[in-house]
Amino acid sequence: MKSLFLAPLAAFALAVPATADDHTPTLTEVLADERRDNDRARDQYRNPAETLAFFQIEPTMTVAEYGPGGGWYTRVLAPWIIPQGRYIAINQDSDGRQYRDRAQEARAKGWTENFTSSVADALAVDPGEITAFETDEMPEEIEGTVDRVVIFRSMHGLFNGNRADEVLGTVRRMLTDDGMVGVVQHRAPAGSSFDDYNPVPGYVHPERVIAVFAAAGFELAASSEINANAKDPANWERGVWTLPPVLVTGEDDPRRNDYIAIGESDRMTLLFKKAD
């Protein structure tokens, strides 16, 4: 399972558009810049322009990204949002988790500082322009100021770690009255078995996502098939990581080319607002 804690973004600078000091990059420019070539292969599955438009995100907004992970969406959002708005990164509380070794624990507990300095260095901005915190340490001045929170492919981790209620509670407090939450998540197929655990690792039923948001004080505002993939049966023994980009079964798997042909997972795309 991919860690939710972002390692230092050594390659982040490769995704920042080379623009004049007086020019604010558009989303089109951020996505098209040649130094984003290593990320662009994923665009056909992740549809960043269409997804961010569906989430009604504008570059002047305050936008928070939950669980930046490997930084793929950070390398889209940060250079687009920071010049005119405010970019925030949030992660779950690093205390109370189990770690495989002290090195993993140190990386997790140093995430805030590492993330801030890495993004600031890459964008050549003052670290004070980058905001990052764990959900149990939200600064008071953040409460009620965030226009959008985005959660990309992380809901299964929140369910597995029993952290969804905690994180969504913080997210709700962060949002303005008309703020919204955009979610992209690997989707379990309709009619498949449903219980308290994911029947196939990584995939989640839409009903379960909607229910946990409802319990946290949200209602579904809209849904989209932007990130759907009808070729994915979502029934892999090794879970969603069977497919690209992870391809967990390795190069010797005789079905590897089939997985590549399928592409990334079938995904729901949901937009939530605060319930009345």
N, C-alpha and C positions, 0 to 999 in steps of 0.2 A: 504494500500500500504506500502510495506517495506521501511523504511527509508534508504536513501543512505549514511547516516552518521554513521560511525562505532562506536559502543559503546566500552568501554574499553574491551580488549580481555582477560577477566578473565580466559578463558579456553584455551588460545593459547598455553600455555606451554605443555598442554597435547598432542599437535601435533608435538612437536619438537623431532626428533630422538635422542636417547641417544647414541652418538657416541664419540669415542675417539677424543681428541683435534686435532690430526694430520690426522683425517679422514674427508673428505668432503662427505656428504651423496649424494647418487645418487637419482634420482627421484623415482626409484623403492623402495628404502629404506624409503624415506619420505612417500610414499603412503602406504607402508606395515607396518610401525611401529605400535605396539599395542596401543600406546597412541593416535592414530588417529581413534580408533574404533568408536567413536561417529559420526564421519564424513563419515565413509566408506560406510554406507548404501546408500549414494547419488551417489557413484562412478558409479553404473550401469546405471544411468541416465545422469551423467555429464561427464563421460569418460575423466578424467583429463589427463591421459598419452597420449591417442590418440589425444585429443584436442590440447594439448601443442605441440605435434609433428607436427600436421597439421599447427599450427602457426609458425613452424620452430624456436622454442625457444631453445636456448642453455643456460646452466647455467653460462656461462661467459659473457652473454649479460647484457645490461642495460634494464630492463623491468619495465614498469609502469602499474599499475593496477588502472583503473578508478572505483570509487565508491565501495570500498571494502565491504560495507554492513555489513553482519554478520561475515565476515572473512573466509568463507569456502575456497575460493581460495587463500586467503592470507596465510592460514595455509599450503598450498601446495607450493606456490611460494616463500615466504620469506625464509624458511629454505633451499630451494634448490638453490636459486639465490644468496643470500647474501654472502656465503663463497667465491665465485669466481667472481661474477658480481656485479650488483647494482640493488637493489629493490627500486622502487619509488611508492608511493601511491598518487593519486590525487582525488580531489573531486570538485564539482561545488562550485561557489561563494556562501557563506552563507548569504551575504547581499542581500537585496531585496526579500527574501523569506518570506512567511507567516508562522507563527508558532502558534500552538494551545495554548501554554503557555510559560512562561519564562524559565521553566526547559528545554523544547525542544530547545529553542533558545540557551540557554547556552551550551547544549551538542553539537549543531551544530557548534557554534562559537569556541568551545574548541576542535574540532575534531583533528586538526593538532597535538597539543601537546599531547592529550590523546592517539592518535594512535601511535605516535613516541615512547612514553615512554612505552606503553603496549607491543609493538613488541620487543623493545630493552630489556625489562625485561625478556620476555619469551625466547628470544634467547641468553640471557646473553652476549649481545654485547653493545658497546658504543652507546648511542643514536645518535651520529654523523654518524653512519653507516646506519641509517634509514632516508630516505627522504620522506617528506609528505608536500603537499601544496594544496591550492585551485587554481582553474584554472586561476583566475585573479591575482595570486601572484607567478607565475612561476619565479624562480630565473634565472637570465640572463645566468648563467653558464650551465643551463640545456638545453638551446636551441640548437637543432641540435645534441644532444648526445644520444638520446634514440633509441634503436634498435627495440623494440616492445612495443606497447600499447595494453592492453587487456581490453575489455569491456564486462562483463558478465551480461546478463539479466538486462541491465539498459537503453536500447534505448527507451523503452516505457516511462520511467520517463523523459528522456531528451525531448522527443516530447511533453509530457503532460505539462512540465514546460517551453516549448518554449526555451530550452537551448541548443539544439543540435548544432546549428551553432556556438555558442560561445565556447562550449567545444571542438568541432572538430577543430576549428581554432587554439586553444591552442595546441591540440594534434599534428596537422601538424607541428607547429613550434618546438615542442619538438623533432621530429623524425630526425634521420640521413637521408641522401639522399635516401638510400635504406631501410630505416625503414618501418615497416608495422604495421597495426592495425588488431587485431583479435577480432571478434565479435561473441558472442553467444546470441541469442535473441528468446523469445517465438514467434512462427510463426503463423500468420493468414493464414487460408487455401486458396489455389488458388481458384479463382472464387468467393470469398466472397466479400461483399460490401467494397468499398474503398472510404474514404473521408479524410478530414483533421484530423479526430479524430479516435481513435481506435474503431472499431465496437464492439469488445469484450475486456474489460479491460485487459491490459497486453500483448495482442497479437498484432503484427505489421506485415504488409505485407513486404516481402523481397524487393519489388520494391521501397518502401518508404525509407528503410534503404539505399539501393544503391543510390537513388537519393540525399539524404542529404549528403552522403559522396562525391558524384560527385560535388555537389555545394561547398564543402569545399576543393576541389582540390585532390580528390582521385579517383582511379579506382579499380574495383573489380579484384583481382588477382586470386582468387580461391574460390570455395564453396564446402561444404562437408555435407553429411548426417550423420555424426558421432553422432550427438545429436538429430536425428529425433525420433519421437515416433508416429507411424501410428495409435496407439490406441486412441490418443487424438483428438477428433473432434474440439477442440478449439472454442466451441460455448457456454461456460458456462455463465449463468446469472451473477454469481459472479466473472467471469473472471478467469484468470489463477490460482488465489489463491484458487479455488475450489479443485484443485489437491494437492497431496503432494508437498512439505513438510508442507504447511500451513494448508490445509483442513479447510478453513474458515467457512464452513457451520456447523461445530461442530459435536460432537459425536452422537447427536440424529438424524442426517440426515440418513434416511433409505438407501441412496445410498453411504454411506461412504465407504463401502467395495468395491464398484465398482470403486470409485475414486482411492483407494489404488491399486487396480488391474491394473488400467491404468498406474499408476506411474506419473512421472513428465511430464511437458508439451512437446509438439512437438517443436523443436527448430531448427532454421537455424544456420549454422556455416559458417561465411564469413571471408575472408582475403583480406584486402585492402592494396594497395601500393600508393605512391604519383603518381599523373598523370604526364605525360611528358609535 
